[in-house]
Amino acid sequence: MANHAPSTEHPLALPAAALTAIVLGIALARARCVRERRACARDAARDAECIELSDSEVANAQRVGSLSTVNVYRGELGGPALAHLKASVQATLDANPWLAGRLAPSERSGAAVALYVPRGASASDVFVEAKAPQLTVDLPYHQLCELTGCHAVDRGVQAGPLGRTRGSVFKVTVLRGEGGARVGCTALCVSMSHTIADAYTFYKIYRMLAGTEPVASLDVVRRPHRLPRGHARMAWVQAGPLAAFHLDARLRPGIEISPLALDAEVTRKSKAAHLPTPDVPFVSSTDVHVSQLCRALAPDAAIVKVNPRASVPHIADDTIAGNYNDWLVLRPDEYANAHAVRALLSAHAPPPPLRDDMRGPPRALFESLALVASWRFGPTEAPLPGVEQLVHLPNFAGWPALRRWVCLFTPRQGETAALVHAPNSRAADKVRALPIVAGFLSWHHHEQ
């Protein structure tokens, strides 16, 4: 009987012909995308500008929602304050006309491939006034999100002729609440498509509107970028759970939002207890929070949104507009502690191999998944004449909903987090028991 040497071929290896077909298909798809972007530029040349999106922006256009914030003010916004705000919007729009743009879809796939920017846009194209009788200064946070979420920009693109979509990328809304003898209430909602902007770009524009930073034109030419490590996992993430869950542009009925306060002293002690190593010389507050929150929820995998601007010099400047976010997947051993989280994100460590269990989305992930994103920003004051600003908060109603969603954000007053979860999931009870959690809050920072 002939002896046969054991096969050394990987059990998941594909035939050469299949690999060639896959590579050829990817190349053809990219070439088609380039042709469509150029066609958009030619069609728009007469009466508009066409800005090409980066590959990552195109890939994520159908999976991300909007970056939306809400400022709540005590008092009613009068004519001078409205005129001041409209003038600020117009000045920012004059310097950055792309804010009045629409997402232009691919004629073949319908996915956004470019930003169509009509010439001569005015503040009336992006500025809206509306009445909201339910708006009060003591409205619970989740109700505030639901009330203002309908004023976020459209998600993705809508079917229609090239350059004529309803996919508005920027919107400023003033909501008027209850007036009368007691107290009036006003909300300022600022929303921008997450397809074409990360938090760096969003808050650069926000500060121009607020008058806390000089109005300036941002550079809209997209730069190529890659994460320092772990980028090979992206294909799995984009083809797997994200595509399955990023289906709704609005907060689904039954999803609860629980704002909570994080204990700064416990966080500081956790960071101080870290033992430095050559690959992980330090851990950040976010590393501590991500690890503890994920361990409380115990998902089979956590998707972490990261931004490489701080480590990629040619996109580090916040005067460069665009969405340079990327995604990484953390398994339980990778969120076991703050050291493990930082090791995955560290630029000093070698790229991890693509494990066999990362080649496709296991079914278990669809039942146990967490997304961890940090929301950090600088000054958030947006002073308006005649009213008092009470708070500035992210609006999660403009974000696609996951079954288990942990999102960290840091207002200017202390460390705060928001837990988005399904009712009766006991997620809130699990998180409440964590040492880093000081207590649950209402949106106006009073204990519930």
C-alpha positions as CSV (number, residue, x, y, z in Angstrom):
1,M,0.0,0.0,0.0
2,A,1.4,3.3,-1.0
3,N,2.3,5.7,1.8
4,H,0.7,9.2,1.4
5,A,2.4,12.1,3.2
6,P,0.0,14.1,5.3
7,S,-1.4,17.2,3.6
8,T,0.1,20.5,4.7
9,E,-2.6,22.5,3.0
10,H,-4.6,24.6,5.4
11,P,-8.2,23.2,5.7
12,L,-9.7,26.6,4.9
13,A,-7.4,27.2,1.9
14,L,-9.2,28.1,-1.4
15,P,-8.2,26.8,-4.8
16,A,-5.9,29.1,-6.8
17,A,-8.6,29.7,-9.4
18,A,-11.1,30.8,-6.7
19,L,-8.5,33.1,-5.1
20,T,-7.7,34.6,-8.5
21,A,-11.4,35.2,-9.2
22,I,-11.8,36.9,-5.8
23,V,-8.8,39.2,-6.3
24,L,-10.0,40.0,-9.9
25,G,-13.5,40.7,-8.6
26,I,-12.2,43.1,-5.9
27,A,-10.0,44.9,-8.5
28,L,-13.0,45.3,-10.9
29,A,-15.2,46.6,-8.1
30,R,-12.6,49.2,-7.2
31,A,-12.1,50.2,-10.8
32,R,-15.9,50.6,-11.2
33,C,-16.0,52.7,-8.1
34,V,-13.2,55.0,-9.4
35,R,-15.1,55.4,-12.7
36,E,-18.3,56.3,-10.9
37,R,-16.5,58.9,-8.8
38,R,-15.0,60.5,-11.9
39,A,-18.4,60.4,-13.7
40,C,-19.8,62.2,-10.7
41,A,-17.1,64.9,-11.0
42,R,-17.8,65.4,-14.7
43,D,-21.6,65.6,-14.2
44,A,-21.2,68.1,-11.3
45,A,-18.5,70.3,-13.0
46,R,-21.0,72.8,-14.4
47,D,-23.0,73.7,-11.3
48,A,-21.4,71.9,-8.4
49,E,-18.3,70.3,-6.9
50,C,-17.8,66.6,-6.4
51,I,-15.6,65.4,-3.6
52,E,-14.4,61.8,-3.8
53,L,-14.8,59.8,-0.6
54,S,-12.1,57.5,0.8
55,D,-12.3,53.8,0.5
56,S,-13.1,53.4,4.2
57,E,-15.9,56.1,3.9
58,V,-17.4,54.3,1.0
59,A,-17.3,50.9,2.8
60,N,-18.9,52.3,5.9
61,A,-21.5,54.6,4.3
62,Q,-24.4,52.0,4.8
63,R,-23.2,51.0,8.3
64,V,-22.9,54.3,10.2
65,G,-25.4,56.9,11.3
66,S,-24.9,60.5,12.2
67,L,-22.8,62.4,14.7
68,S,-25.5,64.3,16.5
69,T,-25.4,66.5,19.6
70,V,-28.0,68.4,21.6
71,N,-27.5,71.6,23.7
72,V,-30.3,72.4,26.1
73,Y,-30.8,76.0,27.1
74,R,-33.0,77.6,29.8
75,G,-35.0,80.4,28.3
76,E,-36.7,81.2,25.0
77,L,-34.5,82.1,22.0
78,G,-35.4,85.6,20.8
79,G,-34.9,87.3,17.4
80,P,-31.3,88.6,18.1
81,A,-30.1,85.2,19.2
82,L,-31.6,83.5,16.1
83,A,-30.0,86.1,13.9
84,H,-26.7,85.5,15.6
85,L,-26.9,81.8,15.1
86,K,-28.0,82.0,11.4
87,A,-25.1,84.4,10.7
88,S,-22.7,81.9,12.3
89,V,-24.1,79.1,10.2
90,Q,-23.8,81.1,7.0
91,A,-20.2,82.1,7.8
92,T,-19.3,78.5,8.5
93,L,-21.1,77.4,5.3
94,D,-19.3,80.1,3.2
95,A,-15.9,78.7,4.4
96,N,-17.0,75.1,4.1
97,P,-19.6,74.7,1.2
98,W,-19.3,70.9,1.4
99,L,-21.5,71.1,4.5
100,A,-24.5,71.7,2.2
101,G,-23.6,68.7,0.1
102,R,-25.5,65.4,-0.5
103,L,-24.1,61.9,-0.7
104,A,-24.0,60.8,-4.3
105,P,-24.8,57.1,-4.8
106,S,-23.2,54.5,-7.1
107,E,-25.6,53.8,-10.0
108,R,-24.8,50.1,-9.6
109,S,-24.9,49.5,-5.9
110,G,-26.6,52.6,-4.5
111,A,-23.8,53.1,-2.0
112,A,-22.3,56.5,-1.4
113,V,-19.2,57.1,-3.5
114,A,-18.9,60.9,-3.5
115,L,-20.1,64.1,-1.9
116,Y,-22.1,66.3,-4.4
117,V,-21.7,70.0,-3.4
118,P,-24.1,72.5,-5.1
119,R,-22.8,76.0,-5.5
120,G,-24.3,79.0,-3.9
121,A,-25.7,77.3,-0.8
122,S,-27.2,79.4,2.0
123,A,-27.9,78.9,5.6
124,S,-31.6,78.1,4.8
125,D,-30.4,74.8,3.2
126,V,-29.1,73.4,6.5
127,F,-30.9,75.5,9.2
128,V,-34.3,74.4,10.6
129,E,-36.6,75.8,13.2
130,A,-39.2,73.6,14.8
131,K,-41.6,73.5,17.8
132,A,-41.3,70.8,20.4
133,P,-44.0,71.3,23.1
134,Q,-42.7,68.2,25.0
135,L,-39.2,69.8,25.5
136,T,-38.6,70.8,29.1
137,V,-35.4,71.4,31.2
138,D,-36.2,68.2,33.2
139,L,-36.9,65.8,30.3
140,P,-35.2,62.4,30.9
141,Y,-32.1,61.7,28.7
142,H,-33.6,58.9,26.7
143,Q,-36.7,61.0,25.9
144,L,-34.5,63.9,24.9
145,C,-32.7,61.6,22.5
146,E,-36.0,60.3,21.0
147,L,-37.4,63.9,20.7
148,T,-34.4,65.3,19.0
149,G,-33.3,62.2,17.1
150,C,-35.8,62.8,14.2
151,H,-33.9,66.0,13.4
152,A,-30.6,64.1,12.7
153,V,-29.3,64.0,9.1
154,D,-30.4,61.1,6.9
155,R,-28.4,57.9,7.1
156,G,-26.6,56.8,4.0
157,V,-28.1,57.7,0.6
158,Q,-31.5,57.5,-0.9
159,A,-32.3,56.1,-4.3
160,G,-32.4,58.7,-7.1
161,P,-30.5,60.4,-9.9
162,L,-26.8,61.0,-9.2
163,G,-26.3,64.1,-7.2
164,R,-30.0,64.5,-6.4
165,T,-30.2,62.4,-3.2
166,R,-31.8,63.3,0.1
167,G,-28.7,62.3,1.9
168,S,-28.0,65.6,3.6
169,V,-24.7,65.6,5.4
170,F,-25.2,68.6,7.8
171,K,-28.1,70.1,9.7
172,V,-28.6,72.6,12.5
173,T,-32.0,72.6,14.2
174,V,-33.5,74.9,16.8
175,L,-36.3,73.4,18.9
176,R,-38.6,75.5,21.0
177,G,-40.0,74.0,24.1
178,E,-42.5,75.1,26.7
179,G,-42.8,78.8,27.5
180,G,-45.2,80.6,29.7
181,A,-45.0,82.0,33.2
182,R,-42.4,79.5,34.5
183,V,-39.5,78.9,32.2
184,G,-38.9,78.4,28.5
185,C,-36.6,75.7,27.1
186,T,-34.7,75.7,23.8
187,A,-32.6,72.9,22.2
188,L,-29.9,73.3,19.6
189,C,-29.3,70.1,17.6
190,V,-26.2,69.9,15.4
191,S,-26.0,66.8,13.2
192,M,-23.4,65.6,10.6
193,S,-23.2,62.5,8.5
194,H,-20.7,60.0,10.1
195,T,-19.9,58.8,6.6
196,I,-17.9,62.0,5.8
197,A,-16.9,63.1,9.3
198,D,-15.3,61.8,12.4
199,A,-15.4,63.5,15.8
200,Y,-12.3,65.6,14.9
201,T,-14.2,67.1,11.9
202,F,-17.5,67.4,13.7
203,Y,-16.2,69.3,16.7
204,K,-14.0,71.6,14.5
205,I,-17.2,72.7,12.7
206,Y,-19.2,72.8,16.0
207,R,-16.7,75.2,17.6
208,M,-16.9,77.5,14.5
209,L,-20.7,77.6,14.9
210,A,-20.3,78.2,18.6
211,G,-17.9,81.1,18.0
212,T,-15.3,79.5,20.3
213,E,-12.9,79.1,17.3
214,P,-12.3,81.2,14.2
215,V,-14.2,80.2,11.1
216,A,-11.8,78.5,8.6
217,S,-11.9,76.3,5.5
218,L,-11.1,72.7,6.1
219,D,-9.1,70.6,3.6
220,V,-11.5,68.0,2.0
221,V,-8.9,66.0,0.1
222,R,-9.0,62.5,1.6
223,R,-5.6,60.9,2.6
224,P,-4.9,57.2,2.6
225,H,-4.4,55.8,6.1
226,R,-4.0,52.5,7.9
227,L,-4.1,51.5,11.5
228,P,-0.8,50.8,13.1
229,R,-1.9,47.2,13.7
230,G,-4.8,44.8,13.5
231,H,-6.0,46.1,10.2
232,A,-6.5,42.6,8.7
233,R,-9.5,42.1,10.9
234,M,-11.4,44.8,9.2
235,A,-12.6,42.7,6.4
236,W,-14.2,40.3,8.9
237,V,-15.9,43.1,10.8
238,Q,-17.3,44.8,7.8
239,A,-18.7,41.6,6.4
240,G,-20.0,40.3,9.7
241,P,-21.9,41.6,12.7
242,L,-21.7,45.3,11.7
243,A,-23.5,44.6,8.5
244,A,-26.1,42.6,10.4
245,F,-26.9,45.1,13.1
246,H,-26.3,48.5,11.4
247,L,-29.8,48.5,9.9
248,D,-31.7,51.2,11.7
249,A,-31.0,54.9,11.5
250,R,-33.1,55.6,14.6
251,L,-33.2,54.2,18.1
252,R,-35.4,51.1,18.0
253,P,-38.4,50.9,20.3
254,G,-37.5,49.1,23.5
255,I,-33.9,50.2,23.6
256,E,-33.0,51.9,26.8
257,I,-30.3,54.5,27.4
258,S,-28.7,54.7,30.9
259,P,-26.3,57.6,31.5
260,L,-23.9,56.9,34.3
261,A,-21.0,58.6,36.2
262,L,-17.6,57.1,36.2
263,D,-15.5,57.3,39.4
264,A,-12.4,59.3,38.5
265,E,-10.5,58.2,41.6
266,V,-11.0,54.5,40.9
267,T,-10.0,55.1,37.3
268,R,-6.8,56.9,38.5
269,K,-5.9,54.1,40.9
270,S,-6.5,51.4,38.2
271,K,-4.1,53.3,35.8
272,A,-1.5,53.7,38.6
273,A,-1.6,49.9,39.3
274,H,-0.5,49.1,35.8
275,L,3.0,47.5,35.6
276,P,4.8,49.0,32.5
277,T,6.2,46.7,29.9
278,P,8.2,47.5,26.8
279,D,5.2,47.0,24.6
280,V,2.7,48.5,26.9
281,P,4.3,51.4,28.9
282,F,1.0,52.8,30.0
283,V,-2.8,52.4,30.0
284,S,-5.3,55.1,29.4
285,S,-8.6,55.8,31.1
286,T,-10.4,54.5,28.1
287,D,-8.5,51.2,28.3
288,V,-9.7,50.8,31.9
289,H,-13.3,51.7,31.1
290,V,-13.4,49.5,28.0
291,S,-12.0,46.5,29.9
292,Q,-14.4,46.8,32.9
293,L,-17.5,47.6,30.9
294,C,-16.9,44.7,28.5
295,R,-16.2,42.2,31.3
296,A,-19.4,43.2,32.9
297,L,-21.4,42.5,29.7
298,A,-19.2,39.5,28.7
299,P,-19.8,39.6,25.0
300,D,-18.2,37.0,22.8
301,A,-16.6,39.9,20.9
302,A,-16.4,43.6,21.3
303,I,-16.0,46.0,18.3
304,V,-13.9,49.0,19.2
305,K,-13.9,52.1,17.2
306,V,-10.5,53.8,17.0
307,N,-9.1,56.8,15.2
308,P,-5.5,56.7,13.9
309,R,-5.1,60.5,13.6
310,A,-2.9,60.6,16.7
311,S,-0.5,58.1,15.2
312,V,-0.6,58.9,11.5
313,P,1.2,62.3,11.0
314,H,-0.4,63.3,7.6
315,I,-3.9,63.1,9.0
316,A,-3.2,64.3,12.6
317,D,-4.3,67.9,11.9
318,D,-8.0,68.5,12.7
319,T,-8.1,71.0,9.8
320,I,-8.3,68.0,7.5
321,A,-12.0,67.0,7.1
322,G,-13.1,63.4,6.7
323,N,-13.9,60.2,8.6
324,Y,-10.7,58.4,9.5
325,N,-12.3,56.0,12.0
326,D,-11.5,52.4,11.9
327,W,-12.6,49.3,13.8
328,L,-10.9,46.5,15.7
329,V,-12.4,43.3,17.3
330,L,-11.6,42.3,20.9
331,R,-12.1,38.8,22.1
332,P,-12.5,38.1,25.8
333,D,-8.8,37.5,26.3
334,E,-8.2,40.9,24.6
335,Y,-10.5,42.9,26.9
336,A,-9.6,40.9,30.0
337,N,-7.8,43.9,31.5
338,A,-6.6,47.4,30.6
339,H,-3.1,46.0,29.7
340,A,-4.7,43.7,27.1
341,V,-6.7,46.4,25.6
342,R,-3.8,48.8,25.2
343,A,-1.6,45.9,23.9
344,L,-4.0,45.4,21.0
345,L,-4.1,49.2,20.2
346,S,-0.4,49.7,20.8
347,A,1.7,50.7,17.7
348,H,4.8,49.1,19.3
349,A,3.5,45.5,19.3
350,P,3.7,43.3,16.2
351,P,0.5,42.8,14.2
352,P,-1.4,39.7,15.4
353,P,-2.0,36.8,13.1
354,L,-5.4,36.3,11.6
355,R,-6.7,33.4,13.6
356,D,-8.9,30.7,11.9
357,D,-11.9,31.7,14.1
358,M,-11.6,35.3,12.7
359,R,-12.0,34.3,9.1
360,G,-15.8,34.3,9.3
361,P,-18.4,35.6,11.7
362,P,-19.4,32.7,14.1
363,R,-23.1,32.5,14.7
364,A,-22.6,33.0,18.4
365,L,-21.5,36.6,17.8
366,F,-24.9,37.5,16.5
367,E,-26.3,36.8,20.0
368,S,-23.6,38.3,22.1
369,L,-21.9,41.4,20.7
370,A,-20.8,44.7,22.1
371,L,-19.6,47.9,20.5
372,V,-17.4,50.2,22.5
373,A,-16.8,53.7,21.2
374,S,-15.3,56.7,22.9
375,W,-16.8,60.1,22.5
376,R,-14.3,62.8,23.7
377,F,-14.2,66.4,22.8
378,G,-13.0,69.8,23.8
379,P,-14.9,73.0,24.8
380,T,-18.6,72.5,24.2
381,E,-20.0,75.9,25.2
382,A,-22.2,77.5,22.5
383,P,-23.3,80.7,24.1
384,L,-26.5,82.3,22.6
385,P,-27.8,85.7,23.7
386,G,-30.6,85.7,26.2
387,V,-30.5,82.0,27.2
388,E,-28.4,79.9,29.6
389,Q,-26.8,76.7,28.3
390,L,-27.4,73.8,30.7
391,V,-25.8,70.8,29.0
392,H,-24.2,69.5,25.9
393,L,-24.6,65.7,25.2
394,P,-24.3,63.2,22.3
395,N,-27.6,62.1,20.9
396,F,-27.6,58.3,20.5
397,A,-30.9,58.3,18.5
398,G,-28.9,59.1,15.4
399,W,-26.7,56.0,15.8
400,P,-27.6,52.5,14.6
401,A,-28.6,50.4,17.5
402,L,-26.9,47.2,18.6
403,R,-28.2,44.7,21.1
404,R,-25.5,45.5,23.6
405,W,-23.9,48.9,23.1
406,V,-21.4,50.6,25.4
407,C,-20.5,54.1,24.4
408,L,-18.1,56.2,26.5
409,F,-18.3,60.0,26.3
410,T,-16.7,62.7,28.3
411,P,-18.5,66.0,28.8
412,R,-16.5,68.9,30.2
413,Q,-17.8,68.1,33.7
414,G,-16.3,64.8,34.8
415,E,-16.2,61.3,33.4
416,T,-19.5,60.1,32.1
417,A,-20.6,57.0,30.1
418,A,-23.9,56.0,28.5
419,L,-25.0,52.4,28.3
420,V,-27.4,51.5,25.5
421,H,-29.1,48.2,26.1
422,A,-32.2,46.1,25.6
423,P,-34.9,46.1,28.3
424,N,-34.7,43.2,30.8
425,S,-31.2,42.4,29.6
426,R,-29.9,43.1,33.2
427,A,-27.1,45.0,31.5
428,A,-27.7,48.0,33.7
429,D,-27.5,45.9,36.9
430,K,-24.2,44.3,35.8
431,V,-22.7,47.7,35.0
432,R,-24.0,49.4,38.1
433,A,-22.0,46.9,40.2
434,L,-18.6,47.9,38.7
435,P,-16.1,49.8,40.9
436,I,-15.6,52.5,38.3
437,V,-19.3,53.4,38.2
438,A,-20.2,56.1,40.7
439,G,-24.0,56.1,39.9
440,F,-26.6,56.5,37.2
441,L,-27.5,60.0,36.1
442,S,-30.1,62.0,34.3
443,W,-29.0,64.1,31.4
444,H,-28.7,67.2,33.6
445,H,-26.3,65.4,36.0
446,H,-28.7,65.0,38.9
447,E,-28.7,61.6,40.6
448,Q,-31.7,59.4,39.7
